């Protein structure tokens, strides 16, 4: 499978810059793999496709305010620092990306906040853009994290080309997000409102919550035409016994198992056993799913409309079938569906 097979022309005006007024009122394209039929619905009408015993698997990772702006010592040059993950709690070490990278050297100090209240020192160059920062802070770890996050802003994807607004703090986050560690929101889950979750519960649907801390690898450009040569960034994930029990029970009883989003699909395909059952898992995954691929767990999938040439589109095409998904994308462009994290949704049955 070649990279160029996932190219299409996406007009910038179809990229959603803001979420729908209500979470569950985005548009929903329903794609039927068995017949090739494509339906146009509203997201909350997903209720019509699920019933008693059906299982929804969600990603409960929580996005933290990962994008900071600081100034370099002496020159005062403005530097964007994107927090990726904490490396060492005691030493206040963080893995970060810096932009512009060429201006930052080991030993440089960066100052954050109006009064330069937070200081960090560059102690390592890990990649061309990546750095390790040591934050210099006297308080305890909880105080440090609170101060650091107060300086950060919601890390909207770069394709949402506008300043961050107060609403983003709530809306670029799933309502069931509890496990802090993501810098990318699992976008498919953004469509689920409290009311919709309650109505699914009333229909006796079951929920399972795994954790996969979504990283910037989702947005990294693929620079090889042969997809077998592309390496995904690793992401930390946890599948506990409760998830395993709920999902395997649903499967064994012949119910639908719906993966809500590409991050969930990556996680369950990492933690699937040879007999198609889910098993407990704690660790890292760099699984890259592109067509053709045999899925072991999910019978259906909710996902957003993704950017051209993206790994997210490739996974969607793997599950829905390449020809059918690319046809659905042609329809989406014609019908002016909204693309990206704040955009509309697709349900593949």
N, C-alpha and C positions, 0 to 999 in steps of 0.2 A: 504494500500500500504506500502510495506516494503522497508527500506533503501537498503537492499542487492539486490533488483531488479535493481538497478542502478549502479551495479559494472561491470566494464569491464577492460581488461588489455590494458593500454595505454603505448606504447613504448615511452621513453623520446625523441627519435629523431623525433617524430611526433608533439611535442610541438614547435610552431613557436617562435623562439627567436628574429626574426626581421620581420617587416612588408613586404608585397609585394612591389616591386619597385614602382608601381603606385597603389594608393588606390583602384581603381575600377577594378584591374586586378587579384585579388585573384580568386581562384576557387569558383564556386557556385554549390552546389548540390540542385536541385529542387525536392521537394517531393510532389507528388499529393495525397491528402488524399482520393479523390473520387475513384481513380483507383489503388493506391499503386505504381504507376510508379515512378521511380527515374531517373532523368536526370543529366548529368554532363555538366556544362556550365562555362563561365567566368562571373564575377560579373556584368560587365557593360551590359551584355545581359539581365539583369533584366528588361530592357526596353521592351522586347518582351512580358512581362506578364501584362503590365499595359497600360491604355489609358486614354482618356478624362474623367475628373471628379473623377478618382480614387484618394484616399487620403493616403498620407504617414504621419504617426505620428512619430516625432523625439523627442529625449530627448536633450535639449540644455544646460544641465549642463556642467560646465567647471571644469576640473581637476586642482587643485593647487599643487605646489611642496611640498608635505606633508611629505616627509621623510628627517629627519635631523640627523646629527651625532654630538654628543657633548661629553664633558668630565666631569666627576664628580669631584667636589671640593676635594682637599686633595689627593685622591688616583689617580686622573687622568684617572680612568677607562673609556673606550670608551662605550658610551651608544647610542643606536639608539632610536630616538624619532619620533613617527609617529603621526602627527597632525590629529585629527579627525574632530573637529569643534570648532569654537570660541564660548565661553560661555558668555563672557562679554567684550564688546569693551572697555569700560572705564578702567576696571581693568586689561585688557590684560590677561584674563583667557582663557585657552584652555583645552579642553578634549583631552588627548593623550594616546597612548600606548607606553610603554617603554620596551626595551629589552637589557640586561637581567633584568627582573622585580625585582628579589630578591635583587638586589644591591641598589635599590632606596627606600628611606624612606622619610616620611614627614619632611620637613625642609632642606633636601639636596638641594644644589645649583648645577646647570648644566651650563657649559660654552660652547658657540657655536662660530664658526668662528676662523680663524687662530690667530686673536689677542684677542680672548675671548670677542668680541665686543657685543655679546648678552648673557645675563644672565637670567636664569629662576630659580624659586624656587618651589619645590614640596609642595603643600598646602593641598592635599587630596589624599587618596587612594580610588578610586571608585570601582575598581574590582581587581581581582588578578593581572592582567597586566595593567589595566587602572590607570591613574593618572590625577589630575588637576594641571596644571602648571600656575604660574603667571610669566609672562615675565616682567623684570625690564627694562624699556625703557623710555627715557625722551621726545622724540619727539612726534609729533601728530600721530593720528592713521594711516593715510596714509603712513607716513614715517616709522612707525613701521612695517606695513604689507610689505612694499617694502623691508625693511632690513631683515625681517624674511624670506620672500620668496626667497631672494637672497641666503640665506644659505641652502635652501631646494633643493631637487632633485625630478624629476618626479617619482611618486610612482608606478613603474612597479610592477605587481604581482610577488610574490616570485618564482612562477614556471618559470618565465623568468629569468633563472639562468645565468646572466651576468651583468657586470657593466652598469650603465646607460650611454647612449651616447647622444651627442648633438642633433641628429636627433629625439630622443624620445620626446623632448619637444613639437615638432610639431606633430609627428605622433601618439602619445598616447593622441590624442585630436581630437574631431570631428571638421570639418571645420565650423560648425554652432554653436559651443559652445560659449555661451555668459554669462551664469549665474553661477558665481563661487560658488563652494561648494562641489564638488565631490572629492573623493580620489580613485575612480575606474572609468575608462573611459567606457561609454556605447559602448561596442566593435562593435556591429552590425553597428553602424553609421560610424565607421572608414572606411568602404568600399565606402562611398559616396564622390566622388570628385566634384569639382566645375563644371567640364564639364558634368558629369553625372546628376547633379542637374539641370543644364541648359537644357539638353536634355529631362529630365522628364517634365520640365516647358513647353518646346516647344510642348510636347504631351498633354499639358493642364492637367497634374496631379496637385493635390493640396497638399500643405504642411501645417502641423500643428505642432507647437513646444510647448511641455509641459516641465516642469522641475521636475526631480527627482534626488536628490543629492545622487548618488550611494556610499554606504559605504562598509566597510570591511566585513560586514555580509555575502556578496556574497561568501566569501572565508572561512567562519568559518565552521569547521568540524561539521557534524551532529553526535551526540553521542547516538542517540536512534534508535532502529530498527523500532519502530512504528512511522511513520512520523506524525501522529496526535499529538504527544507529543513534536514535535520540535517547538521552538519559534524563529521567525525571528527577527533580529535587526530592529528597526524603522528607516525609512528614510524620510526626509522632501520632500514634493512635492507640486507643484502648477499647477493647470489646470485652465487657464483663459477663459474668454468669447469667445475670438477669436478661441481658440482650439475647444471649445464646438460647436460653430456655424459651423465651417468647417467640423468637423467629423460628426455631426448629419445631416447636409445637404447631405453629401456623402452617408450616410447610407439610408436616406429617399429616395434618388434618385436611390438606388440600385447599387451603385458603390462599388468597392473594398475598404476596409479600411485595410491598412497594418501597423501593429505595428513593428517599427524598433527596435528590441531588447527586452530583458526580462524586463528591467527597465520600458520601455514604457508599456509593457503588464501589469506589476504590477500596474502601475499608473492608467491606464484606467479601470482596473478591480476594483480598489479601488473607482473610481469616477463614476461608472456606476449606472444608476437608474434601477428600476425593469422592466422598459419597454425597456431596451437595449439602451437607449440614454445616452450620456455622460453629466455630470453636473459639474458645477464649483466646485473647491476644493482647499483648502489651509490648510495644516496641515501635519500630519505624517501618514505613512502606515507601518504596519508590516505584510502585507498580504503574506501568504505562499501558493503558488499554486502548487499542485501535483495531479496526476491522482487519480480518475476521477474528472473532473471539467468542468462545462458548461460556456463557454465564451460568453460575452454579446456584445462586440463591434467589435473586429477585425475579418476580414474574411481571412487574411493571415498574415504571420509573417516572418521577417528576423532575423536570429540569428547566432551566431558563433557555433563552435563545442566545447563543454564544457568538463570539467574534470569529471572523474567518481565520483559518489556519491554526486554530487553538486546540490544545489537547482536550479541552472540554467538549468541543464539537466532535472530535474523533471518538471519544467515549460514547457520546450520544448516538453517533452513527453505528457504532459497534452493537449497541443494544437494539436500536430500532431497525437496523439494516441500512446499509449505505445508501442505496438508491431511494428508499422510502424517505429517509431523513432529509436527504438533499432535495427531494421533491417537496417535502414539507417546508423546507427553508425557502424555496422559490415561492411557495404560496404565502409564507409569512412576509416576505419582502413585498409581494404584490398587495397583500391585505394590510400592510403597514403595521405589523406587530412591532412591539418595542423590544429592543435588544439590550443585553447586559444585565448587571446585578439588580438594577431597579426596574427591569423590563417585565415582559409577559412570560407566561409559562407554557410548557409542553408536557402533556401526559402521554406516555407511550404504554399502550396496553398489549 
